[in-house]
Amino acid sequence: MQWTTTFDIPDAQPKINHQSSLFAVGSCFSTMIGDKLHERKFNVLNNPFGTLFNPISITQVLEDALLEMPVNTDMVLVRDGVYLHFGMHSDVSGYSQDSLSRLIHKKQQQTKAQLEKASHLIITFGTAWVYEYGSSGQIVANCHKQPSGLFEKRLLNLDEIHKTYIGFINMYREFNPNVNIVLTVSPVRHTKDGVPENQLSKSLLRLACNDIAESFDCVHYFPSYEIMMDELRDYRFYKSDMIHPTEQAEDYIWERFKSSWIDPKTYPTIMEVENIRRELAHRPFNPDSPAHMKFLENLQKKLERLSRSFDFSKEMDQLRKQVDHRK
């Protein structure tokens, strides 16, 4: 008996391997995929401006970085003594306008450098609902808990999303003509907008992805939203907030992404790195036993061998702490 509806995902090309340069940006799903890739030692810059939900704000930070635009100080605000930017997540903050500007500038430099050499750009749309700020009407990425009266909420239309991305991709390919862009719609439910409103938003985003992908050979669609809605159609795959996918659901979507986009030649390395992560998380019954000492010695040898090809400095530090704790 089959308990779920499955569907085929096309075999994507060109594949991602450990020589690929990757950039992930957008909603929580991009962060999740970026984290999975980073943990498995892929070269990825992951949401440097924090989580971004709407398609327009995503292109804004990327364009500003590529074109080396100055920080828009009209979008800077102060909340509880911390300086924030309406175009970015609160993860990007400073204790003065100058420190915030310097941080943003540094992130823009990192972004431009990675985008110019990126083999794959992964973009996740979260919502088509946007908030326009004040008399300028600029679309913000985050309202930063400011009074609702400062903003006008509206729904993006299909044409403006499409035109924005036609312009952005044409501009971006002047910097990097070899990039491949992977679009996806976040499976996270934005129920604060309302359930019907969330479904309307997701439908618009899905249509936008289709229109953009049909306009460029370098643009591809990965069905993360459809996997969640059909293959994982059960509330047990949502966290207690009934909004975010569980770790189990994220792992399932990652495996589907891996099957479609990751070069199978990298699978042995991925498995070895995953095993090391599990071994580092292992909690022994008796940390002082000879068996555990042998276990740590073998783990150290694995890390030293793999360190010739990948950065395992954090894992080595973690192992040293375990060894030092025994002394």
Backbone hydrogen bonds, N-H to C=O, Kabsch-Sander energy under -0.5 kcal/mol:
donor,donor_aa,acceptor,acceptor_aa,energy
3,W,1,M,-0.5
5,T,230,D,-0.8
6,T,4,T,-0.6
12,A,10,P,-0.6
12,A,260,S,-1.6
16,I,261,W,-2.9
20,S,17,N,-1.6
22,L,20,S,-0.5
22,L,43,N,-2.8
23,F,120,H,-1.7
24,A,45,L,-2.5
25,V,122,I,-2.7
27,S,124,T,-1.7
30,S,27,S,-1.1
31,T,27,S,-1.3
32,M,28,C,-2.6
33,I,29,F,-2.8
34,G,30,S,-2.9
35,D,31,T,-2.7
36,K,32,M,-2.4
37,L,33,I,-2.4
38,H,34,G,-2.7
39,E,35,D,-2.9
40,R,36,K,-1.0
41,K,38,H,-2.0
42,F,37,L,-2.5
43,N,20,S,-0.6
44,V,42,F,-1.1
45,L,22,L,-2.1
46,N,44,V,-0.6
47,N,24,A,-3.3
47,N,45,L,-0.6
50,G,47,N,-2.0
52,L,26,G,-2.2
58,I,54,N,-1.4
59,T,55,P,-1.7
60,Q,56,I,-2.0
61,V,57,S,-1.8
62,L,58,I,-1.6
63,E,59,T,-3.1
64,D,60,Q,-2.5
65,A,61,V,-1.6
66,L,62,L,-2.5
67,L,63,E,-2.8
68,E,65,A,-0.8
69,M,64,D,-2.6
73,T,71,V,-1.2
75,M,72,N,-1.7
76,V,73,T,-1.5
77,L,84,L,-2.2
79,R,82,V,-3.0
82,V,79,R,-1.7
83,Y,94,G,-3.5
84,L,77,L,-2.7
86,F,75,M,-3.1
88,M,85,H,-1.9
89,H,49,F,-2.2
92,V,89,H,-1.8
93,S,91,D,-0.9
94,G,83,Y,-1.6
100,L,96,S,-2.2
101,S,97,Q,-2.5
102,R,98,D,-2.4
103,L,99,S,-2.0
104,I,100,L,-2.7
105,H,101,S,-2.6
106,K,102,R,-2.1
107,K,103,L,-2.3
108,Q,104,I,-2.5
109,Q,105,H,-2.1
110,Q,106,K,-2.2
111,T,107,K,-2.5
112,K,108,Q,-2.8
113,A,109,Q,-2.3
114,Q,110,Q,-2.1
115,L,111,T,-2.9
116,E,112,K,-2.3
117,K,113,A,-0.7
117,K,114,Q,-0.5
118,A,114,Q,-0.9
119,S,21,S,-2.7
120,H,21,S,-1.8
121,L,180,N,-2.7
122,I,23,F,-3.2
122,I,120,H,-0.5
123,I,121,L,-0.6
123,I,182,V,-2.9
124,T,25,V,-2.0
125,F,123,I,-0.5
125,F,184,T,-2.5
126,G,53,F,-2.9
127,T,53,F,-1.8
130,V,154,R,-2.9
131,Y,140,V,-0.6
132,E,152,E,-2.8
133,Y,138,Q,-3.0
134,G,132,E,-0.5
134,G,150,L,-3.0
137,G,133,Y,-1.6
137,G,134,G,-0.8
138,Q,133,Y,-0.9
140,V,131,Y,-2.7
141,A,86,F,-2.8
142,N,86,F,-1.6
146,Q,143,C,-1.6
150,L,147,P,-1.9
151,F,148,S,-1.9
152,E,132,E,-1.9
154,R,130,V,-2.4
156,L,128,A,-2.9
156,L,154,R,-0.5
161,I,157,N,-1.7
162,H,158,L,-2.4
163,K,159,D,-2.9
164,T,160,E,-2.1
165,Y,161,I,-2.1
166,I,162,H,-2.3
167,G,163,K,-2.3
168,F,164,T,-2.4
169,I,165,Y,-2.6
170,N,166,I,-2.0
171,M,167,G,-2.1
172,Y,168,F,-3.2
173,R,169,I,-2.3
174,E,171,M,-1.2
175,F,171,M,-0.6
175,F,172,Y,-1.3
176,N,172,Y,-2.2
179,V,176,N,-1.1
180,N,119,S,-1.7
181,I,218,C,-2.8
182,V,121,L,-2.9
182,V,180,N,-0.5
183,L,181,I,-0.6
183,L,220,H,-3.4
184,T,123,I,-1.8
186,S,125,F,-3.1
189,R,243,I,-1.8
191,T,189,R,-1.3
193,D,190,H,-1.3
194,G,191,T,-1.3
198,N,194,G,-2.6
199,Q,195,V,-2.2
200,L,196,P,-2.3
201,S,197,E,-2.3
202,K,198,N,-2.8
203,S,199,Q,-2.2
204,L,200,L,-2.1
205,L,201,S,-2.3
206,R,202,K,-2.4
207,L,203,S,-2.2
208,A,204,L,-2.5
209,C,205,L,-2.5
210,N,206,R,-1.9
211,D,207,L,-2.5
212,I,208,A,-2.6
213,A,209,C,-2.6
214,E,210,N,-2.1
215,S,211,D,-0.7
215,S,212,I,-0.9
216,F,212,I,-0.8
216,F,213,A,-0.6
219,V,216,F,-0.9
220,H,181,I,-3.1
222,F,183,L,-2.8
224,S,222,F,-1.8
227,I,223,P,-2.0
228,M,224,S,-1.9
229,M,225,Y,-2.3
230,D,226,E,-2.2
231,E,226,E,-0.7
231,E,227,I,-0.5
232,L,227,I,-1.9
233,R,230,D,-1.0
234,D,232,L,-2.3
237,F,234,D,-2.0
238,Y,235,Y,-1.7
239,K,244,H,-3.2
242,M,239,K,-2.5
246,T,237,F,-2.4
250,E,246,T,-2.5
251,D,247,E,-2.5
252,Y,248,Q,-1.9
253,I,249,A,-2.5
254,W,250,E,-2.6
255,E,251,D,-2.2
256,R,252,Y,-1.9
257,F,253,I,-2.5
258,K,254,W,-3.2
259,S,255,E,-2.3
260,S,256,R,-1.5
261,W,257,F,-3.3
262,I,257,F,-0.6
262,I,258,K,-1.6
263,D,16,I,-2.8
266,T,263,D,-2.4
267,Y,264,P,-1.4
270,I,266,T,-2.5
271,M,267,Y,-2.9
272,E,268,P,-2.0
273,V,269,T,-2.6
274,E,270,I,-2.6
275,N,271,M,-2.2
276,I,272,E,-2.0
277,R,273,V,-2.2
278,R,274,E,-2.0
279,E,275,N,-2.5
280,L,276,I,-2.6
281,A,277,R,-1.4
282,H,278,R,-0.5
282,H,279,E,-0.8
289,S,286,N,-1.8
293,M,289,S,-1.9
294,K,290,P,-2.4
295,F,291,A,-2.0
296,L,292,H,-2.4
297,E,293,M,-2.0
298,N,294,K,-2.4
299,L,295,F,-2.0
300,Q,296,L,-2.3
301,K,297,E,-1.9
302,K,298,N,-1.9
303,L,299,L,-2.3
304,E,300,Q,-2.5
305,R,301,K,-2.2
306,L,302,K,-2.5
307,S,303,L,-1.9
308,R,305,R,-1.1
309,S,306,L,-1.8
310,F,306,L,-2.2
312,F,310,F,-0.9
316,M,312,F,-2.7
317,D,313,S,-2.3
318,Q,314,K,-2.3
319,L,315,E,-2.3
320,R,316,M,-2.6
321,K,317,D,-2.1
322,Q,318,Q,-1.6
323,V,319,L,-2.3
324,D,320,R,-3.4
325,H,321,K,-2.0
326,R,322,Q,-0.8
326,R,323,V,-0.8
327,K,323,V,-0.8
327,K,324,D,-0.7
